[in-house]
């Protein structure tokens, strides 16, 4: 959403709309994470009155969907692909293979036995 979009993008990868949206989701999630955790703590605390817990549940459900951690997707740092991304290297399978064959990834080499 445009209300969350930052004016300056500090991305070092190929930029398309999906990469920009994911970047926005990560920033919004980081800004609202403590508030979400506080609300979740209130909801789970059974010693508090039910009215307070219900109010916290309502506030949590009304928060924007970009504040949820499930909205964040791992993407390739070079191509922006969302599938086949190796977590340890933050690259898609194909990009990782090209870098590994060139010797750009330290400690990785083609297997032979």
KEFIZA-526107 format. One record per atom (N, C-alpha, C, O, CB): x, z, y; residue in three letters. Coordinates in steps of 0.1 Angstrom, whole numbers, padded with zeros to 4 digits, always signed. Atoms other than C-alpha are relative to their C-alpha. Glycine has a CB too. Example, Ala and Ser with C-alpha at 12.3 -4.5 7.8 and 13.67 -1.06 7.14 Angstrom:
+0009+0000-0012ala +0123+0078-0045ala +0009+0000+0012ala +0019+0007+0012ala -0010+0012+0000ala -0009+0000-0011ser +0137+0071-0011ser -0008+0008+0011ser -0003+0009+0022ser +0004-0014+0005ser 
***
This chain:
+0008+0000-0012unk +0000+0000+0000unk +0009+0000+0012unk +0020+0006+0012unk -0010+0012+0000unk -0008+0002-0012unk +0012-0008+0035unk +0002+0013+0007unk +0012+0015+0014unk -0007-0010+0009unk -0002-0013-0007unk +0008+0028+0047unk +0012+0007-0005unk +0017+0016+0002unk -0013+0008-0001unk -0011-0006+0006unk +0035+0039+0024unk +0013-0008+0001unk +0024-0002+0000unk -0002+0003-0015unk -0012+0009+0001unk +0059+0009+0027unk +0010+0004+0011unk +0006+0006+0023unk -0005-0014+0002unk -0010-0004-0010unk +0091+0018+0045unk +0004-0012+0008unk +0003-0024+0003unk +0013+0006-0007unk -0004+0011-0009unk +0104-0003+0074unk +0013-0006-0005unk +0014-0019-0004unk +0002+0005+0014unk -0013+0006+0005unk +0139-0007+0059unk +0001+0003-0015unk +0000+0015-0019unk +0012+0006+0008unk -0002-0002+0014unk +0145-0012+0022unk +0015+0001-0003unk +0023-0007+0001unk -0006-0012-0008unk -0014-0002+0004unk +0177+0002+0008unk +0002-0004-0015unk +0006+0004-0023unk +0005+0014+0002unk -0001+0005+0013unk +0177-0020-0023unk +0012-0009-0001unk +0015-0016+0008unk -0013-0008-0004unk -0012+0009+0002unk +0207-0037-0038unk -0002-0010-0011unk +0007-0014-0018unk +0012+0008-0003unk +0003+0008+0011unk +0189-0060-0062unk -0009-0012+0005unk -0012-0013+0017unk -0007+0007-0011unk +0009+0010-0003unk +0168-0091-0063unk -0014+0006+0004unk -0019+0015-0002unk -0002-0010-0013unk +0012-0006-0006unk +0137-0085-0042unk -0012-0009-0003unk -0012-0020+0002unk +0002+0003+0015unk +0013+0006+0001unk +0102-0095-0052unk -0010+0011+0002unk -0007+0022+0004unk -0002-0008-0014unk +0010-0010-0004unk +0069-0078-0046unk -0001+0012-0010unk -0004+0023-0006unk -0014-0007+0000unk +0000-0011+0009unk +0071-0058-0078unk +0011+0010+0002unk +0009+0022+0000unk +0000-0005-0014unk -0012-0008-0003unk +0105-0044-0069unk -0003+0009+0012unk -0001+0021+0013unk +0013-0008+0002unk +0004-0007-0013unk +0092-0035-0034unk -0010+0011-0003unk -0009+0022+0002unk -0005-0009+0011unk +0011-0009+0003unk +0061-0018-0048unk +0006+0012-0008unk +0002+0023-0006unk -0011-0007-0008unk -0006-0011+0008unk +0082+0002-0074unk +0008+0009+0009unk +0008+0021+0007unk +0008-0006-0011unk -0009-0008-0010unk +0106+0013-0046unk -0009+0009+0008unk -0006+0021+0010unk +0008-0010+0009unk +0009-0007-0008unk +0076+0024-0026unk -0006+0012-0008unk -0007+0023-0003unk -0011-0008+0005unk +0006-0011+0009unk +0061+0044-0055unk +0011+0011-0002unk +0007+0023-0002unk -0004-0006-0014unk -0010-0010+0002unk +0094+0061-0061unk +0002+0009+0012unk +0003+0022+0011unk +0014-0006-0004unk -0001-0008-0012unk +0097+0072-0025unk -0012+0010+0002unk -0010+0021+0006unk +0002-0009+0012unk +0012-0008-0002unk +0061+0084-0023unk +0000+0012-0010unk -0004+0023-0007unk -0013-0008-0001unk -0001-0010+0010unk +0065+0103-0056unk +0009+0011+0004unk +0006+0023+0002unk +0003-0006-0013unk -0010-0011-0004unk +0096+0121-0044unk -0005+0008+0012unk -0002+0020+0012unk +0014-0007+0004unk +0005-0007-0012unk +0079+0131-0011unk -0011+0010-0005unk -0011+0021+0001unk -0005-0009+0010unk +0012-0008+0004unk +0048+0146-0029unk +0002+0008-0013unk -0007+0014-0018unk -0012-0009-0001unk -0002-0007+0013unk +0064+0160-0061unk -0002+0015+0001unk -0009+0020-0008unk +0014-0003-0005unk +0002-0014-0001unk +0065+0196-0049unk -0014+0004+0002unk -0019+0014-0004unk +0009+0006+0011unk +0014-0003-0002unk +0029+0196-0037unk -0008-0002-0013unk -0016+0006-0017unk -0006-0010+0011unk +0006+0002+0013unk +0018+0181-0071unk +0003+0012-0010unk -0006+0016-0017unk +0004-0013-0006unk -0004-0011+0009unk +0037+0208-0090unk -0007+0013+0004unk -0011+0020-0005unk +0015+0002+0000unk +0007-0013-0004unk +0022+0236-0069unk -0015-0001-0004unk -0020+0009-0009unk +0001+0001+0015unk +0014+0001+0004unk -0013+0223-0075unk -0002+0001-0015unk -0011+0007-0020unk -0006-0014+0005unk +0001-0001+0014unk -0007+0219-0112unk +0002+0014-0005unk -0004+0019-0014unk +0011-0009-0007unk -0002-0014+0003unk +0006+0255-0113unk -0013+0008+0002unk -0016+0016-0006unk +0012+0006+0008unk +0012-0007-0004unk -0025+0267-0096unk -0011-0003-0011unk -0018+0006-0015unk -0005-0003+0014unk +0010+0004+0010unk -0047+0248-0121unk +0002+0007-0013unk -0008+0011-0020unk +0000-0015-0001unk -0003-0006+0013unk -0030+0262-0151unk +0000+0015+0000unk -0001+0021-0011unk +0014-0005-0005unk +0000-0015-0001unk -0029+0298-0139unk -0014+0005-0002unk -0022+0004+0006unk +0006+0004+0014unk +0013-0005+0004unk -0058+0314-0157unk -0003+0014+0007unk -0015+0018+0007unk -0001+0002-0015unk +0003-0013-0007unk -0055+0347-0137unk -0006-0002+0014unk -0012+0007+0019unk +0013+0008+0001unk +0006+0003-0013unk -0066+0330-0105unk -0015-0002-0001unk -0020-0006-0012unk +0007-0012+0007unk +0014+0003+0000unk -0103+0327-0096unk -0003-0014-0003unk +0004-0023+0001unk -0007+0005+0013unk +0004+0013+0004unk -0121+0297-0110unk -0003-0009+0012unk +0000-0021+0012unk -0013+0000-0008unk +0002+0008-0012unk -0131+0285-0075unk +0013-0006+0006unk +0013-0017+0010unk -0007+0009+0011unk -0013+0004-0005unk -0095+0283-0064unk +0006-0011-0009unk +0012-0021-0004unk +0010+0012+0002unk -0005+0010+0009unk -0085+0264-0095unk -0008-0013+0001unk -0002-0024+0000unk -0001+0006-0015unk +0008+0012-0001unk -0114+0240-0091unk +0004-0008+0013unk +0004-0020+0013unk -0015+0003+0000unk -0004+0006-0012unk -0104+0234-0055unk +0014-0008-0001unk +0016-0019+0004unk +0001+0010+0012unk -0013+0006+0002unk -0068+0227-0066unk -0001-0013-0008unk +0006-0023-0006unk +0010+0010-0007unk +0003+0012+0009unk -0081+0203-0093unk -0005-0012+0008unk -0002-0023+0006unk -0010+0003-0011unk +0006+0010-0008unk -0101+0184-0067unk +0010-0006+0009unk +0011-0018+0011unk -0011+0006+0009unk -0011+0005-0009unk -0071+0181-0043unk +0009-0009-0008unk +0014-0019-0003unk +0008+0012+0006unk -0009+0007+0008unk -0049+0169-0071unk -0006-0014-0004unk +0001-0024-0004unk +0003+0007-0013unk +0006+0013+0004unk -0074+0142-0082unk -0002-0009+0012unk -0004-0021+0010unk -0014+0003-0006unk +0002+0008-0012unk -0078+0130-0046unk +0013-0005+0006unk +0013-0013+0015unk -0008+0008+0010unk -0013+0005-0005unk -0041+0124-0041unk +0002-0014-0004unk -0004-0019-0014unk +0012+0009-0006unk -0002+0014+0003unk -0030+0088-0040unk +0007-0002-0013unk +0015+0006-0018unk +0008-0006+0012unk -0005+0002+0014unk -0021+0072-0073unk +0015-0002+0000unk +0021+0000-0010unk -0007-0013-0006unk -0015+0002+0000unk +0015+0064-0061unk +0007+0014-0001unk +0019+0014-0003unk +0004-0006+0013unk -0007-0013+0001unk +0022+0102-0062unk +0001+0004-0015unk +0007+0015-0018unk -0008+0010+0007unk +0000-0004+0014unk +0018+0102-0100unk +0013-0005-0006unk +0018-0016-0003unk -0011-0006-0008unk -0012+0005+0006unk +0050+0100-0121unk -0002-0011-0010unk +0008-0018-0013unk +0007+0012-0007unk +0002+0011+0010unk +0034+0076-0146unk +0000-0013+0007unk +0000-0024+0000unk -0013+0003-0007unk +0000+0012-0007unk +0033+0050-0119unk +0013-0007+0001unk +0015-0019+0004unk -0006+0001+0014unk -0014+0005-0002unk +0071+0046-0118unk +0004-0007-0013unk +0002-0002-0024unk +0009+0012+0003unk -0004+0008+0011unk +0085+0020-0141unk +0015-0004+0001unk +0020-0007+0012unk -0008-0013-0001unk -0014+0004-0001unk +0121+0013-0150unk +0001-0014+0002unk -0005-0022-0005unk +0008+0005-0013unk -0002+0014-0003unk +0132-0020-0136unk +0015-0003+0000unk +0024+0006+0003unk -0006-0004+0013unk -0014+0005+0000unk +0164-0040-0139unk +0006+0000+0015unk -0001-0004+0024unk +0001-0014-0006unk -0005-0001-0014unk +0187-0034-0109unk +0005-0013+0005unk +0007-0015+0017unk +0012+0010+0000unk -0003+0013-0005unk +0196-0070-0107unk -0011-0010+0001unk -0013-0017+0011unk +0011-0006-0009unk +0011+0010+0000unk +0166-0091-0117unk -0013+0005+0003unk -0022-0002+0006unk +0000-0007-0013unk +0013-0005-0003unk +0138-0067-0112unk -0010+0000-0012unk -0022+0003-0010unk -0006-0006+0012unk +0009+0001+0011unk +0124-0072-0147unk -0004+0014-0004unk +0003+0023-0003unk +0008-0007-0012unk +0006-0012+0004unk +0102-0045-0160unk +0000+0003-0015unk -0003+0014-0020unk -0014+0002+0005unk +0000-0001+0015unk +0106-0051-0198unk +0014-0002-0005unk +0022-0009+0001unk -0010-0010-0006unk -0013+0001+0006unk +0136-0047-0220unk +0011+0006+0008unk +0022+0000+0008unk +0003-0015-0003unk -0010-0006-0008unk +0154-0024-0197unk +0007+0011-0007unk +0001+0020-0013unk -0006+0005+0014unk -0008-0011+0006unk +0183-0003-0211unk +0001+0011+0010unk +0007+0009+0021unk +0014-0006-0005unk +0000-0011-0010unk +0180+0031-0195unk +0014+0004+0004unk +0016+0007+0016unk -0007+0012-0007unk -0014-0005-0003unk +0217+0040-0197unk +0006-0009+0011unk +0015-0004+0018unk +0008+0001-0012unk -0007+0009-0009unk +0227+0009-0177unk -0009-0005+0011unk -0005-0012+0020unk +0005-0012-0008unk +0010+0004-0010unk +0195+0002-0157unk +0000-0015+0001unk -0002-0021+0012unk +0002+0006+0013unk +0000+0015+0000unk +0197-0035-0167unk -0008-0005-0011unk -0010+0002-0021unk +0015-0005-0001unk +0007+0006+0011unk +0176-0058-0187unk +0009-0005-0011unk +0021-0005-0009unk -0009-0012+0005unk -0008+0003+0011unk +0188-0069-0221unk +0009-0012+0003unk +0021-0012+0000unk -0008-0003-0012unk -0007+0012-0003unk +0199-0103-0209unk +0011+0002+0010unk +0023-0003+0008unk -0009-0012+0004unk -0010-0003-0010unk +0217-0092-0178unk +0011+0009-0005unk +0023+0007-0002unk -0007+0007+0013unk -0010-0009+0007unk +0234-0064-0198unk +0010-0009-0008unk +0022-0007-0008unk -0006+0011-0008unk -0008+0008+0009unk +0246-0090-0223unk +0010-0008+0008unk +0022-0010+0004unk -0009-0009-0009unk -0009+0009-0008unk +0260-0113-0196unk +0012+0008+0006unk +0023+0004+0006unk -0008-0007+0011unk -0011-0009-0006unk +0279-0084-0179unk +0009+0005-0011unk +0022+0005-0009unk -0007+0012+0007unk -0009-0005+0011unk +0292-0071-0213unk +0009-0011-0004unk +0021-0008-0007unk -0009+0005-0011unk -0008+0011+0005unk +0305-0105-0223unk +0011-0003+0010unk +0022-0008+0007unk -0008-0013-0003unk -0010+0002-0011unk +0323-0109-0189unk +0010+0012+0001unk +0021+0010+0007unk -0007-0002+0013unk -0009-0012-0001unk +0338-0074-0193unk -0003+0008+0012unk +0006+0016+0016unk +0014-0004-0001unk +0003-0008-0012unk +0321-0059-0163unk -0005+0014-0003unk -0004+0023+0006unk -0011-0007+0008unk +0005-0014+0004unk +0306-0029-0182unk +0012+0007-0007unk +0015+0003-0018unk -0013-0001-0008unk -0011-0006+0007unk +0334-0005-0190unk -0004+0007-0013unk -0014+0013-0014unk +0006+0011+0010unk +0002-0007+0013unk +0336+0007-0226unk -0009-0008-0009unk -0012-0003-0020unk -0005+0013+0003unk +0009+0008+0008unk +0313-0020-0239unk +0007-0013-0004unk +0012-0020+0004unk -0013-0003+0007unk -0006+0013+0004unk +0325-0049-0260unk -0009-0005-0012unk -0016+0002-0018unk +0014+0001-0005unk +0008+0006+0010unk +0310-0073-0285unk +0004+0005-0014unk +0016+0006-0017unk +0001-0016+0000unk -0003-0006+0013unk +0307-0059-0320unk +0005-0011-0009unk +0000-0022-0009unk -0013+0007-0005unk -0005+0009+0011unk +0326-0075-0349unk +0004+0008-0011unk +0012+0017-0010unk +0011-0010+0005unk -0004-0007+0012unk +0329-0063-0384unk +0001-0009-0012unk +0004-0005-0023unk -0009+0011-0003unk 
***
